[in-house]
Amino acid sequence: MVERGFVLGMDFGGTKMALATADDHGMILHRADIPTLSDAHDAISRALEVAHELINRTETQYQSRLRRVGVATMGITQDSGVLLAPNVAGWRELRLPQLLHTAFNGIPVLIANDVKSAALAELKWGALQGMDPALFVNLGTGIAVALIASGRIIQGAHGASGEIAYNPLTEHDCRGVRDDVAPLEERVGGGAIQRRARDELGWDLDAGELLRQAPRDPVIRMWLDPILRTLSFQLTHLVIALDPARVVIGGGLAKVHEVIFPYLRQSFDSFVPFPPEIVIAHFERDAGLMGAIALALDGSQAVHGG
């Protein structure tokens, strides 16, 4: 008799952590959502506590055992710390692989960047199925992309492919990643849009609400116009280079795609030799969590394994 098994997915975000057990088809069995505590070690300790609660509940209910753990997390995970993850205090110094392998002793743990994990979920079950090459664009508090070629997500030599938050805006930019500056994200990221709207115009609205109001408010529409043109300009260069069959837009700002898509389509139609299809991501919610589950089911896309 073959023993039934399940996997655990963990999505570590800057404000929220989502955890779930799932069967071999990716169907969620038990899940929990918890706030990301302000200290990295406290946040991980709480997440692991909840994870073991979910594991125990799943084992008892389904008479099954944990086979593998998938983790989607911000930044680039290395043994000595996490690079490009400034949103939670202490996250950079976190020895995440060691902590996770200790917590799940003997169980394979697979770790990948959160945006690449979301793209993996879209590749396995969503809007990227059958698209090759393709581009997944995450528009939210931050901005990053995942590039898909030959059915795989391109990791890059250091796991940093798609970190376009660090793109310079013009040839005159002189401050970037070495100065802890992300020029593109500080121009078009959701967090930056909210801060600039408050500081420059006195509007206490998040980026999503500003975009929702833009079609009805000419002042907001005019203020957002150069920001959306910058986004389109940057993505157009990437689309020309990759020649994707489809561009999938995910992240929190994808919910207001009706404002963003016309800018992208106009730029792509004007400058891209073969303009790709642009669609919204299948997983509007839980993209990172479903990516972590997909990672656990298919560890070949992981950056860290063991």
N, C-alpha and C positions, 0 to 999 in steps of 0.2 A: 504493500500500500504506500502510495506517494504522499508524503506529508505536505499539507497545504502551507503556503508561505505568503508573506505580505512584505511591502516595503514602507519605509518612512521617508517623507519629504519634509524639508525644513527650509523656509524662505526667510532670510534675515534682511530686513529692511531698516531704513533709518528711523522710521516712526512706528513700524508694526512688524511683528514676526508671525508668520502663519505656519502651522505644522499640521500634518495629516498622515494617517496610515492609509494605504491603498492596496487593492488587489493587483493581480498580474495584468489586468486590462486598464489600470489607471483609475479605476472607480474608487472614490474616497470612502473609507470605512468609518473613520473617526477623525475629527479635526478640532483644532483650537486656534484662536487668534489672541495674541497678547501684545501689549505695548512694548516697544523697545526701551528698556531702562536706559538712563542717561550714562551709566558707566558700562563699558564693554564687558567686563568680567561678571558684573551683576546680571547683565542682559543674557549672556550665554548660560550662566548658572540657572536662571529662571527657565530659559528655553529647554534646557536639558531635563529639568525637573518635569516640565509639562510633557516632553517627548516620552519619557519613561512611563508617565501616566497613560498616555495614548497607547503605547506598546502593550502595557499590562492589560488594558481594557480590550484591545484587539485580540490578544492571545487568549484571553478568557472566553470572549464571545464566539470567536471563530475557530477555536482549537487549532491555532496556527502559530507559526513562528516568524520572527523577523529575519529576512534574508539580506537586505541591503539598505543603506541610508544614502539619500541624495540631499545635497545642501546647495541652495542658491544664495549667494551672498554678495554684498556690495564689494567693489574693489577687486584686486588681483591677489589671490591667496598664495602666500609662500610659507615655508616651514617657519621662518623667523618672524613673520608678521604679515600684515595686509597692506598692500600699496594702493594708492588712489582711492582711499575710503575715509574722507575727513569728517563725515557727518555724526559719528558717535565717538565720544571721548574714550581714548584708549584702544580703539579698534585697530589702529595701525600696529600696535605692539602685541596684538593678540596672536598667540601661537595656535591658530584655529585647528590645523590638522592634528596636532598632538592632543588637544583637548577633546576633539571628537573621537579619535581612535581610542582614547582612554575611556571615554563615556560609553562607547559601544564595543567593548572589548571582544575581538574576534569576529565582528561583523564588518564587512567591507563598507567603507565610507567614501563617497565620491563628491567632490566639491567643484563648483564652477561659478563663474560670475553671474550675477542675477539677470542681466540683459541677455547674455548668451543662453542662460537657462530658459528664459521666456521664449526665445527664438526656437529652442529645442522643442518646447511644448507645441509651438505653432507648426514646426516641421513634422512632428509625430502625429498630431491630432487636428491641427488648425489650418490657417490660411496659407501656410508655406508648403503644404503637401504637394508634391509633384512639381514644385517650382525650382528651377535650377538653371543658372544661378539666381539668387534672390537676395533681397535686402530687408532686414528687420530694423525698424527705427523706433527707439523708445523715447517718447517725448513726455517728460514729467518734471518733477523737481529738478532732475538732472537730464542730460541728453547723452545718448550713446547709440551705437548701431551694432548689429551682428551681420556678418557677411556669410552667405551660404554658397558653397560650390561643391559639386560632385556629391551632393547629399550630406555634406558635413559642414559644421560651423567652423570657420577659420579662426584659430586661436591666436596666431601670430607667434613670433619667436619667443616672446616673453609673456604671452597671454593677454597682451594689451591691444590686439586688433579691435578696431571699432570705437576706441576712446576719443571720439571726435570732439568731446567737450574741450579738449586742449588745442583744437584748431585755431591758428591765428585768424583774425578777421581781415587784416590787410597786410601788405608787405611791409608796412611801417611798424607793426606791433613788435615790441622788444621784450615783453614780459610774458612768461608762459609757465610750464610745469615746474621748471627749476625755481621759480619764484612763488610756487604754490598758487598759481593763477590759471584758471581755465577760461580763456577768452570767449569761446563760443557759448559755453554754458552760462557765463556771466552776462551774456547778451540775450539768449533765447530760452534758457531754462526757466521752468515754472517759478522756482524760488526767486530768481533774479527779476523776473517780470513783476512779481508781487512787490518786492522791495523797491524797485524803481518807480512803480506806480504810486506807492505810498510816499516816497521821498520827493519825487519830482512833481506830483500832481495832487497829493493828499488823498488819494483814493485808497480806502482800506478794503480792497477786494483781492481775492486770490486770482491766479492766472486763468483758471478755468472760467470763473465768473466774468472776468474782463472779456474773454473771447466770446462767451455767450451773449454779452451785451453789445458787442461790436456791431452786429448787423442793424441794431436799432439806435445806436448812439454814434453820430458822426465824429465826435471828439475822441472817443475811445478807438474808433476804427482808424482815424488818422494817426493816433499815437502808436497803435500796434502795427501799422503798415510797414515801417522800416524794419521792425523786428522780424516780421514774417517774411519779408524780402531777404533778410540776411539768412534765415533758416533755409529758404528755397535755394538761394545762391550756393550755400555750402553743400546741400544734398545733391544739387544738380551736378557738381563736380564728381561726386562719388558715384552717381548713377552713370555718368559718361564713362568712368573708369571701369565699372563692373559690368555694365550692360545686362542688368537683371531682367528676368522674365516678369517679376512682380516686386513691388515695394509694399511691405506691410507696416502699418503705423500702429504702435501700441503705446502703453503708458497712460497716465492720468489725463493728459491733454488730448488723447485720441477721442475722448468723449465729445469734443467740440470740433471734430474733423471737418464739419461743413464750413467752417471758417478757414481752416488751414489748407484743405485739399485744393481749392481754386488757385492758391498761390503756387503750390507744387505743380499742378497740372500746367499752368501757364508757363512756368519756367522749363519744365521738362519738354513741353511741346515746342518751345522756342529753340532749345539748345541741344537736346539729346537726340542723336541720330535715329534711335529706335525707342521712343518713349514707352516706358513700362506701364503696366496696370498698377493703380494705387488702390489699396483696400485697407479697411480697418482690421485690426487683429481679431481673431476669433475669441481669444481669452481677454475680454475687457477687464475682468477681475481675476485674481488668482493666477496670473500668468507665471509669476515667479514660483509659486507653490506647485503648479502643474509641471513647470520645468524641472523642479527638484524631484518630483515623482518620476518624470520621464528619464531624468539622469539616473535615478536608482534602478529603473527598469532596463536602461541601456547605458552602461557605464563607459562606453567607448568615446563619449563626447566630454568626459570629465577632464579637468586640468589636474586635479589631485585625486588619487585613488589609494586604496590600501585595504 
